[in-house]
Amino acid sequence: MYTIYITAPNVLDPYLGPSVVAHNTLKGFLTIKNELERENIALTFISIPSCDRRGVVQLDECIKVINMKLYPPVTFTGELQAFLKMHRLNNPNLVHSHDIYSIFPWINKTKTVFTLHGILWKERMYKGPYMRTSLWLNERRFRSFYNLLTRFTAISPYVLKELSQKGFDLSKTVIIENPISDEFFNVEKSEDSVILYPATITARKNQLGFLRSVAVAKPELSDFEIWIVGGIGDKSYFETLTEFVRKEDLRNVKFLGKVPYEKLLELYSKSSIVALTSFQETTPMVIAEAMATETPVIASRAGGMPYMVKHCKTGHIVSPSNPEEIAESLLILASDVRLRKRMGKLAKKEALRRWRAEVICKKLIRLYVSTIQGTDSQLEVC
């Protein structure tokens, strides 16, 4: 039997991108556990919880979760803590890490796969001093172990472009995108003249640029409610947004804050359009989730977003620095319900093909088996 470890933060209690990816991957493997049995694979998810969750959770004969907490300051001691905690585990046939610290104990010890979430050197410019230091250190870590990996999984062609520009060897790389929960595919569409902007409130997410476009198209969008959804990541930036809304008298703009998961599904159901005009994103899950709910997307011509949205087919790609262009796309979609429905159906079809957890997990099984056996015949290597 092949024993495979998958390490990731908060597998059972997801709250940010990588943990949500790992959680959706876990659910995907549970739906195709017969394929794991057929390939003779036993999966152990090593979860690094932010809470004090402990112990082993056996989910199926071939799938279990081990909780293994790391303590601050993880930025400076993460790999050391991982070494001390993981040396007690038996050597697996392969380790797939979504966590930059937990890959270190397995380098040169077994076959390894690593998935990078976010472009460290791109995101650094939008962070405060501590996080800039943390991302700089993590970039150094990534460079130190990249050439020692057996495989690297890129979540977007955009990641490959960035790695190539930085001089990384792409011969060991395969593209496997992030899965989303099946719940988004089951949402029943019930449009209610809503434009949704789901993102943590920070300058990188560019809510201000989006609100400027709403101000440009203010008369034509008067029948729509604009819902800004997400926790406050930057208080001063949030104050800038609320002052802009007051100054421009944008009475149809509402800040809903961070909403529960079930509420988010309801918001997608009611939305006519989902917008995300960030300055930097790798593969934002809100785009995939929106498309899965048959909602056309307005997204930035930046990062990995153009690889997700097909311009004028499943949504619009716009410049994040051009409020007039964003406003034009808003008006085109807001004024034509049949166009929105046609785009929405194409968007869901695309999402079903690319981002269902079952689809992603089948690709991962092929990756794991071929990596363990030392064959590339089943992989689309980049």
Backbone torsions as a table, in degrees:
resi	resn	phi	psi	omega
1	MET	NA	137.3	175.7
2	TYR	-83.1	128.2	176.4
3	THR	-104.4	124.4	-176.2
4	ILE	-127.0	130.7	174.1
5	TYR	-102.8	135.3	172.8
6	ILE	-119.9	115.3	-178.0
7	THR	-103.9	135.7	-177.6
8	ALA	-165.3	156.4	177.0
9	PRO	-76.6	140.9	168.3
10	ASN	48.6	52.6	-177.1
11	VAL	-61.7	-39.4	-177.0
12	LEU	-91.3	-16.9	-179.1
13	ASP	-130.5	67.9	-172.7
14	PRO	-70.0	144.7	175.5
15	TYR	-147.4	-13.1	175.2
16	LEU	-133.8	169.9	-172.2
17	GLY	-42.3	-63.2	-176.4
18	PRO	-60.3	-36.7	-180.0
19	SER	-70.5	-35.8	176.7
20	VAL	-65.9	-41.1	177.1
21	VAL	-58.8	-48.0	-179.3
22	ALA	-63.8	-40.4	179.3
23	HIS	-63.4	-45.4	178.3
24	ASN	-65.3	-35.4	177.2
25	THR	-64.9	-42.6	177.2
26	LEU	-58.4	-46.9	179.7
27	LYS	-63.7	-36.3	178.4
28	GLY	-64.6	-42.2	178.6
29	PHE	-65.3	-33.9	178.2
30	LEU	-65.4	-29.9	179.4
31	THR	-77.9	-21.0	-179.6
32	ILE	-121.3	35.3	-177.0
33	LYS	-62.0	-23.2	177.1
34	ASN	-64.4	-32.4	177.8
35	GLU	-72.0	-34.5	174.0
36	LEU	-62.2	-42.4	179.2
37	GLU	-64.6	-40.5	-179.5
38	ARG	-65.1	-36.1	178.7
39	GLU	-87.4	0.1	178.2
40	ASN	61.0	49.3	-177.6
41	ILE	-113.5	133.6	171.4
42	ALA	-113.5	122.0	-178.0
43	LEU	-102.5	133.4	170.7
44	THR	-123.1	116.2	174.3
45	PHE	-86.9	120.1	174.6
46	ILE	-95.7	104.5	-175.4
47	SER	-93.3	135.3	178.3
48	ILE	-108.1	90.2	-171.0
49	PRO	-78.6	149.1	174.4
50	SER	-84.6	-23.8	175.6
51	CYS	-89.6	-171.1	-176.6
52	ASP	-98.5	33.2	177.7
53	ARG	-66.4	136.6	-176.9
54	ARG	-135.4	170.3	171.3
55	GLY	88.7	-173.3	-176.8
56	VAL	-109.9	134.4	176.4
57	VAL	-116.5	113.4	179.6
58	GLN	-90.5	111.1	-176.0
59	LEU	-94.5	-25.8	-178.6
60	ASP	-162.9	169.3	179.6
61	GLU	-57.6	-31.1	-176.2
62	CYS	-114.5	8.8	-179.7
63	ILE	-137.6	125.5	174.8
64	LYS	-142.4	163.8	178.9
65	VAL	-123.3	130.2	172.9
66	ILE	-111.1	123.3	177.9
67	ASN	-88.3	130.8	-174.6
68	MET	-144.3	94.6	-172.3
69	LYS	-77.5	137.6	169.3
70	LEU	-105.4	146.9	-173.7
71	TYR	-114.3	149.3	178.2
72	PRO	-60.3	149.9	1.6
73	PRO	-89.2	102.3	-177.2
74	VAL	-61.6	-33.9	179.7
75	THR	-52.0	-36.0	-174.8
76	PHE	-104.8	-19.8	-174.0
77	THR	-126.9	9.8	-173.1
78	GLY	-57.6	-48.6	-177.5
79	GLU	-68.9	-33.5	177.2
80	LEU	-64.6	-45.4	177.3
81	GLN	-61.1	-40.2	179.2
82	ALA	-63.0	-42.8	176.4
83	PHE	-57.8	-48.3	-175.2
84	LEU	-66.1	-35.0	-176.7
85	LYS	-85.5	-34.3	-171.2
86	MET	-92.0	-8.7	180.0
87	HIS	-67.7	-17.1	179.3
88	ARG	-80.2	-14.1	-178.8
89	LEU	-81.6	151.4	175.4
90	ASN	-68.7	150.4	177.9
91	ASN	-68.4	125.1	177.1
92	PRO	-87.7	177.6	173.0
93	ASN	-79.7	-25.4	-178.0
94	LEU	-159.8	146.7	173.3
95	VAL	-123.5	128.5	174.9
96	HIS	-114.1	114.0	-176.2
97	SER	-109.6	133.1	169.3
98	HIS	-103.6	6.5	-176.9
99	ASP	-121.5	129.0	-170.8
100	ILE	-70.8	-21.9	-179.7
101	TYR	-86.3	-35.8	-170.8
102	SER	-79.5	-2.5	176.0
103	ILE	-81.1	-25.4	-173.0
104	PHE	-59.8	-41.8	-178.0
105	PRO	-63.4	-16.0	-172.0
106	TRP	-108.0	-9.7	178.1
107	ILE	-60.4	132.8	-178.6
108	ASN	65.3	8.3	-179.5
109	LYS	-112.1	-31.6	178.9
110	THR	-155.4	178.8	177.7
111	LYS	-75.7	138.6	-171.8
112	THR	-129.7	145.5	173.6
113	VAL	-129.4	136.6	179.3
114	PHE	-130.2	138.7	174.6
115	THR	-116.0	124.5	178.2
116	LEU	-95.0	123.9	178.2
117	HIS	-105.4	109.3	-177.6
118	GLY	93.6	149.8	178.2
119	ILE	-95.9	105.1	-170.7
120	LEU	-55.4	-45.1	-175.5
121	TRP	-76.3	-17.7	176.1
122	LYS	-84.9	-41.7	-175.2
123	GLU	-74.0	-21.3	-176.0
124	ARG	-58.0	-36.0	-174.7
125	MET	-68.8	-15.4	-178.2
126	TYR	-100.9	6.7	-174.7
127	LYS	-107.0	165.0	173.6
128	GLY	-77.0	177.0	-174.1
129	PRO	-55.5	-45.8	-177.5
130	TYR	-64.8	-46.9	-178.2
131	MET	-68.8	-31.6	175.1
132	ARG	-63.0	-40.7	176.9
133	THR	-64.2	-43.7	-179.9
134	SER	-60.8	-45.5	-179.6
135	LEU	-68.3	-34.9	176.4
136	TRP	-63.0	-44.6	178.5
137	LEU	-63.9	-39.9	180.0
138	ASN	-68.3	-32.0	173.6
139	GLU	-64.3	-40.5	177.2
140	ARG	-62.8	-41.3	177.4
141	ARG	-60.9	-47.5	-177.9
142	PHE	-59.4	-44.3	178.9
143	ARG	-64.1	-32.9	-176.5
144	SER	-70.6	-30.5	-175.9
145	PHE	-110.1	-9.0	-173.6
146	TYR	-54.4	-48.6	-176.6
147	ASN	-68.9	-14.3	-179.9
148	LEU	-92.6	-7.8	178.7
149	LEU	-70.6	150.6	171.7
150	THR	-78.3	-44.5	179.7
151	ARG	-139.7	152.5	172.0
152	PHE	-127.5	129.4	177.7
153	THR	-102.5	124.3	176.8
154	ALA	-97.6	132.3	-177.3
155	ILE	-86.3	-0.8	178.8
156	SER	-164.1	151.2	171.1
157	PRO	-57.8	-25.8	177.3
158	TYR	-60.0	-38.0	178.1
159	VAL	-61.8	-42.5	178.7
160	LEU	-61.9	-41.1	179.2
161	LYS	-60.5	-44.4	-179.7
162	GLU	-66.8	-42.6	179.2
163	LEU	-63.8	-41.2	179.9
164	SER	-61.6	-42.7	179.8
165	GLN	-65.4	-25.6	178.7
166	LYS	-92.0	2.9	175.1
167	GLY	86.3	15.9	178.9
168	PHE	-77.5	148.1	175.6
169	ASP	-76.7	123.8	-176.9
170	LEU	-97.4	4.7	-174.2
171	SER	-67.3	-22.5	-178.4
172	LYS	-99.3	10.2	-170.3
173	THR	-99.0	141.5	174.5
174	VAL	-134.0	142.4	179.1
175	ILE	-89.4	120.9	171.1
176	ILE	-135.9	114.0	-174.9
177	GLU	-76.3	171.8	-178.6
178	ASN	-81.3	140.1	176.7
179	PRO	-85.3	154.6	171.1
180	ILE	-118.4	163.3	-177.5
181	SER	-68.5	143.9	177.3
182	ASP	-61.2	-20.0	-178.4
183	GLU	-60.6	-31.3	-179.5
184	PHE	-69.4	-32.8	178.5
185	PHE	-72.0	-19.4	-177.8
186	ASN	-94.7	0.9	179.5
187	VAL	-67.0	130.3	175.6
188	GLU	-88.9	122.5	-175.7
189	LYS	-70.7	130.6	178.4
190	SER	-144.6	76.1	-173.5
191	GLU	-58.1	141.2	-178.4
192	ASP	-140.7	40.5	178.4
193	SER	51.0	55.1	-177.5
194	VAL	-126.0	135.5	170.1
195	ILE	-110.8	120.9	-172.2
196	LEU	-107.0	134.9	175.5
197	TYR	-124.6	94.0	-175.6
198	PRO	-98.0	106.9	-179.5
199	ALA	-169.4	145.8	172.5
200	THR	-56.3	139.2	-174.6
201	ILE	-81.9	97.6	176.2
202	THR	-144.8	163.6	-179.3
203	ALA	-61.1	-34.8	-179.3
204	ARG	-61.8	-31.9	-178.3
205	LYS	-79.9	-12.0	167.8
206	ASN	60.1	40.6	173.6
207	GLN	-61.9	-31.3	-179.1
208	LEU	-64.8	-43.5	177.5
209	GLY	-60.9	-38.8	178.6
210	PHE	-66.2	-43.9	-179.6
211	LEU	-65.4	-31.5	174.6
212	ARG	-62.8	-37.6	177.6
213	SER	-68.7	-35.3	176.3
214	VAL	-63.9	-38.3	178.1
215	ALA	-65.6	-37.7	178.5
216	VAL	-61.6	-40.4	-176.3
217	ALA	-102.6	23.6	-172.5
218	LYS	-51.4	-50.1	-178.1
219	PRO	-62.4	-42.5	-175.8
220	GLU	-72.1	-21.2	-178.3
221	LEU	-101.5	13.6	-175.0
222	SER	-63.7	-24.5	-179.8
223	ASP	-85.6	-4.8	-179.2
224	PHE	-104.7	144.9	169.3
225	GLU	-94.8	138.6	179.5
226	ILE	-107.0	113.3	-177.6
227	TRP	-106.3	115.5	175.3
228	ILE	-96.5	113.0	-173.6
229	VAL	-116.6	131.2	176.7
230	GLY	149.4	152.4	177.9
231	GLY	-68.7	160.4	-179.4
232	ILE	-86.2	106.5	177.8
233	GLY	-88.1	-21.2	-178.0
234	ASP	-143.1	106.1	-174.0
235	LYS	-63.4	-42.6	-178.9
236	SER	-65.5	-35.8	177.2
237	TYR	-67.0	-40.2	177.0
238	PHE	-60.4	-40.9	178.3
239	GLU	-64.4	-36.6	176.0
240	THR	-62.0	-41.7	179.8
241	LEU	-64.5	-47.3	-178.0
242	THR	-65.6	-34.5	177.2
243	GLU	-67.9	-38.0	177.9
244	PHE	-64.3	-44.0	179.0
245	VAL	-61.1	-41.8	178.6
246	ARG	-65.6	-46.0	-177.4
247	LYS	-63.6	-40.4	-178.3
248	GLU	-87.7	-0.8	179.2
249	ASP	55.3	48.2	179.5
250	LEU	-88.0	79.5	-172.3
251	ARG	-71.0	-17.0	-179.7
252	ASN	-91.0	4.6	178.0
253	VAL	-92.0	128.8	178.5
254	LYS	-127.8	134.3	174.1
255	PHE	-97.4	112.5	-175.0
256	LEU	-94.8	-7.0	-179.2
257	GLY	71.3	-166.0	177.4
258	LYS	-79.2	127.0	-175.1
259	VAL	-111.3	152.4	175.5
260	PRO	-61.7	159.5	-176.5
261	TYR	-56.4	-44.8	-178.1
262	GLU	-63.7	-37.0	178.5
263	LYS	-67.0	-36.8	178.9
264	LEU	-61.1	-41.4	177.8
265	LEU	-60.3	-40.0	177.9
266	GLU	-65.0	-39.4	-179.7
267	LEU	-65.4	-41.6	176.2
268	TYR	-61.7	-39.1	-179.7
269	SER	-60.7	-39.2	-175.8
270	LYS	-83.8	-15.4	-171.1
271	SER	-75.9	136.4	171.5
272	SER	-85.0	-34.8	-178.1
273	ILE	-141.8	142.4	168.9
274	VAL	-114.7	132.0	-179.4
275	ALA	-119.6	143.0	172.6
276	LEU	-149.3	100.2	-175.1
277	THR	-108.7	43.7	-178.4
278	SER	-62.9	156.7	173.9
279	PHE	-80.9	-25.2	-177.3
280	GLN	-150.6	125.3	174.1
281	GLU	-150.3	150.6	174.7
282	THR	-94.7	-70.8	171.7
283	THR	-141.6	80.2	-175.9
284	PRO	-60.9	126.7	-176.5
285	MET	-67.4	-26.6	-178.5
286	VAL	-63.7	-28.8	176.7
287	ILE	-68.1	-48.4	178.3
288	ALA	-61.8	-41.0	180.0
289	GLU	-64.7	-43.6	178.6
290	ALA	-61.3	-45.5	-179.4
291	MET	-62.7	-37.1	178.5
292	ALA	-64.3	-24.8	-179.8
293	THR	-95.6	16.1	178.2
294	GLU	66.2	36.4	-179.9
295	THR	-113.0	123.5	176.3
296	PRO	-66.1	149.2	-172.5
297	VAL	-120.3	138.3	167.1
298	ILE	-105.5	115.8	-174.0
299	ALA	-132.5	161.3	-175.8
300	SER	-76.1	151.0	169.6
301	ARG	-83.3	66.1	-174.3
302	ALA	-155.0	148.0	176.3
303	GLY	57.6	-136.7	-177.0
304	GLY	-91.1	0.1	-174.9
305	MET	-63.8	-39.1	177.9
306	PRO	-64.0	-17.9	176.6
307	TYR	-82.2	-10.2	-177.9
308	MET	-101.8	-40.0	-175.6
309	VAL	-106.5	127.9	176.2
310	LYS	-91.3	115.5	-173.7
311	HIS	-57.6	128.6	179.3
312	CYS	67.4	8.9	175.8
313	LYS	-118.4	-52.7	177.2
314	THR	-112.7	1.3	-179.9
315	GLY	164.2	-159.9	179.3
316	HIS	-126.5	141.4	173.0
317	ILE	-106.2	127.6	-173.7
318	VAL	-133.5	164.8	173.6
319	SER	-78.9	127.8	-179.7
320	PRO	-67.4	-16.3	-177.6
321	SER	-99.9	9.4	-175.9
322	ASN	-124.2	88.6	-178.5
323	PRO	-58.4	-33.2	179.9
324	GLU	-65.6	-40.2	178.4
325	GLU	-67.1	-41.1	177.5
326	ILE	-63.1	-43.9	-180.0
327	ALA	-61.0	-40.3	178.7
328	GLU	-60.2	-43.7	178.5
329	SER	-66.1	-40.2	176.6
330	LEU	-58.2	-44.5	-177.3
331	LEU	-67.9	-39.9	179.0
332	ILE	-59.4	-47.3	-177.5
333	LEU	-75.5	-39.1	-177.4
334	ALA	-66.4	-27.1	-174.9
335	SER	-90.8	-4.4	-172.0
336	ASP	-137.0	94.0	-177.0
337	VAL	-66.5	-34.6	179.4
338	ARG	-67.5	-37.2	175.8
339	LEU	-63.2	-42.6	179.1
340	ARG	-61.4	-43.1	-179.0
341	LYS	-66.4	-40.8	179.1
342	ARG	-64.8	-45.1	177.3
343	MET	-63.3	-40.0	-179.5
344	GLY	-61.5	-41.5	179.3
345	LYS	-66.7	-40.1	176.4
346	LEU	-65.7	-36.7	179.4
347	ALA	-63.9	-43.4	179.6
348	LYS	-66.0	-39.7	178.0
349	LYS	-59.6	-42.5	178.2
350	GLU	-64.9	-43.0	-179.8
351	ALA	-63.7	-40.9	178.5
352	LEU	-61.5	-38.7	-178.5
353	ARG	-70.3	-33.5	-168.9
354	ARG	-107.6	-35.8	-163.4
355	TRP	-120.5	6.8	174.3
356	ARG	-65.2	139.1	-177.2
357	ALA	-58.7	-37.8	179.6
358	GLU	-62.2	-41.2	179.3
359	VAL	-63.3	-46.7	-178.5
360	ILE	-65.0	-41.7	-177.2
361	CYS	-67.9	-32.9	175.1
362	LYS	-65.0	-38.2	176.0
363	LYS	-65.2	-39.6	179.8
364	LEU	-64.7	-39.6	177.7
365	ILE	-60.0	-44.9	178.5
366	ARG	-62.3	-39.4	178.1
367	LEU	-63.6	-46.9	-177.5
368	TYR	-62.1	-48.0	-176.9
369	VAL	-64.8	-45.3	-178.5
370	SER	-67.2	-33.7	178.7
371	THR	-69.8	-43.3	178.8
372	ILE	-64.2	-41.4	-177.7
373	GLN	-82.3	-9.6	178.7
374	GLY	74.8	30.5	179.1
375	THR	-119.3	148.0	178.9
376	ASP	-111.7	6.0	-169.6
377	SER	-64.8	-26.4	-176.6
378	GLN	-98.5	5.3	-174.2
379	LEU	-110.5	145.2	169.6
380	GLU	-94.3	85.8	-175.7
381	VAL	-81.7	137.7	-177.7
382	CYS	-98.1	NA	NA
